[in-house]
Amino acid sequence: MVRAKLYLDTSVSSAYFDSRAPDRQRLTQQFWNDRLSDFDPVISTVVLKEISDTPDPKKREEIEDLVAGLAVLPLTEEATALAGEYIRQGIFLEHYESDAVHVAIAVVNGISYLASWNFKHLVKVRTRREVNLVNALRGHQPIEIVPPPPNFARPSLLVRSSKIIPRINMGRVVLSWVILKRDVHSTFNVAIRHGNLSRSLRSMNRIPLYG
């Protein structure tokens, strides 16, 4: 069975040793030790750079040892351009460019899921919706952005296949996002005016994620 690829941002490996938030630390350790093997986990050069910036030498070494052996994805020009588009569309602020970069690296590499404890900027329904709309218009598949607790559903119980199909129809871009979740088919259609993506992103947030 092919394991789904899972991108781990820096907040996950950091939380493994962060005793300041004991509940989060416990959940992270349970997920890492008991569930991570269900996936094909990856990080990136950006994650390694952020780990290297950890001010506590002992904690830095512990995190580096934890992620040692995981596949490392590079920051490419394609990922940089996609992150820039996320920022240009107002999904992420320039001050939080690294959040956009994490998502972009995962997306251009066809990663199914991004795990993060960053609820302020990443693990949000609105962020996922807007990211995936931009992804559709640029020809990328959608990504799920999720927290990593131990009850994180097994890959077979998550989105088994997702396809976003853009098409032009009388000056509008119509996006049909058909999501197969378990055995339930959910579809929603978003009609947006061609060339005005920012306004469409705002109106999109009034539409339920699953129809």
N, C-alpha and C positions, 0 to 999 in steps of 0.2 A: 504493500500500500504506500502510495506517494504521500509524504507528509507535507502539509501546508507550510509555506515559508512565513516566518514571523519576525518582523523587525523589532528590536528592543532598543528604545531610546535610553538615554543616560539615566533618566529618573528611576528606571527599573533596577539596574545593577547597583545604583547608589542606595536605593531603599533597602537592599538586602542587608546592609551594614548600619543603617541609620536607626539607632535606638531612641532617637528623639520622638519618633512616631512608631511606638511598639506594635500597634495593630497592623499598620501598613508593612512594617518589617516582617511580622509573622506571616502575613498573607503572601508577601513576596518570596520568602524562603520556602513556603509550602508550594507555591507555584513553580519556582525554579527547581526544587528538588523532586517534585512529584509529577508535574505536568509538562515541563519544558520538553521532555523527550518525545512528546506527542507531535512536536513541530520540528521544523528545520529552522532553528534560530539563527539570525544574522544581526550584525551591528554594522557600523560604518567608521570610516576614518574620522568623521565628525564626532562620533561617540568617544573614540579613543582620545581625541584632542580634548574634549570636555573632561574626561576622566583624568588626563594628565594635568589639568588645571585645578584638581582637588587640592586645597591648601594643606590638609592633614596628610603627611607622608605615609603614616600607617594605613589610614583608610584608602589612600590612593593605591597603595600596593595591594591591599585586599581586593579592591574592585578590579584591578588589572589582572590579578590571578583568577578571579571569578570568570571574566570574559575571555580568558586565554583559550584558544582553540576554537572559538566561534568564527564563522566566516565573516570577513570584513569587506564591505562594499566601498568603492571609492566615491568621492564627490566629483562627478563629471560635469562637463559643460551643459549637457542636457538637463541634469538635475538642478544646476544653478539657474538655468533659464526658467525652469518650471517653478522653482521657489520664488524667483522674481515675479512671475505672473501671479502667484498666490498673493504676494505682497501688493502688487499693483492693483489687484481687485479688492483689496482691503480685508482679505481673510485673516492675514497676520500683519501686525505692525512691524515696521522696519526694525524697531528695537528688539523684536523677538524673531529675528531672521533665522536663528538656529532651529526654531520650531518648524518653520516652513521648509528648511533644508532637510530635516529628518524625514518629513512626509515625502518630499520630492525624490529623495534617494530611494525610498521604499517603492514609490510609484513607478519610476522609470525602470526599476528592476523587476517589476511585476510581482511585488510582494503582496500577499493576500491580506495580511493583518499587521498593524503597528500597535505594539503594546506600550503604554505610558501611564505614569501616575500624574501627569500634568493635566488636571481637570480644568485649569484656568484657561488654557489656550488650545489644547489638543483634543482631549476626550470630551467632546461636546457634539451634540446632534447637529447644531448649526455649522460648526466647523467641518464636520464630515460631509454634510450636504453640499456646502459651497466648494470644498476641495474636489468632490466627485463631479460637480458640474464643470469646473475648469478642466478636470481630467478628461471628461467626455469630449469637450470641444477641441482638445489637443490630441485626441486619439488614444488616450490611456484608459486602462481598466480601473474600476472603482477600488477603493481600499477601505477596510474596516479599521477604525481607530478605537481601541478598547483598553480598559484597565486589566491588570494581570492577576486577579484573585484566583485561588485554587479551584473555584467552581466555574472558571472560564470554560465555556462549552468546548467539547472535543470538536476537531475540524469537521467530522462527518455530520455534526449537528448544527454547524454554522452555515453560512452561505455556501452552498455547494457549487453554484455557478452564477455569475453575474455578468450581464452584458448591457452596456449603454449604447444605444444606436442613435446618433445624431442624423437629422435629415433636414434639408431646407424646404419650406413649404410656404410660398407666397410671402416672402420676406421675413418669415419666422423660423427660428430653429426649434424644432420639436424634439424633445428628448423623451424617449421611452426607456425606462429603466425597469427591466424585468428581473426580479429577485426570487430565486428559489431558496426558501428557508425551511429546512426540514422538508416536509412534503406539501408545504403551503406555497402557492404562487401568489406573489404580491406585485402589483403593478401600479406605478403612478406616472402620469404624463405631465410634463412641465412645458408650457409654451412660453418662449421668451422672444422678445424683439431682437432681431439680428443686429449686432453691433452695440448693444447696450447691456453688457453682461452684468455690470455692477448693480443696476436697477433690478435685473432679474434675480440676482443673488438675494437681494433684500426681500423681494416678493416670494421667493422660493421657500423662505423660512415659515411662511404661513400655511404651507401644504404639509399634511402628515407624511412622515417618512415611509410608512407602509400603508398601502391602500386596503 
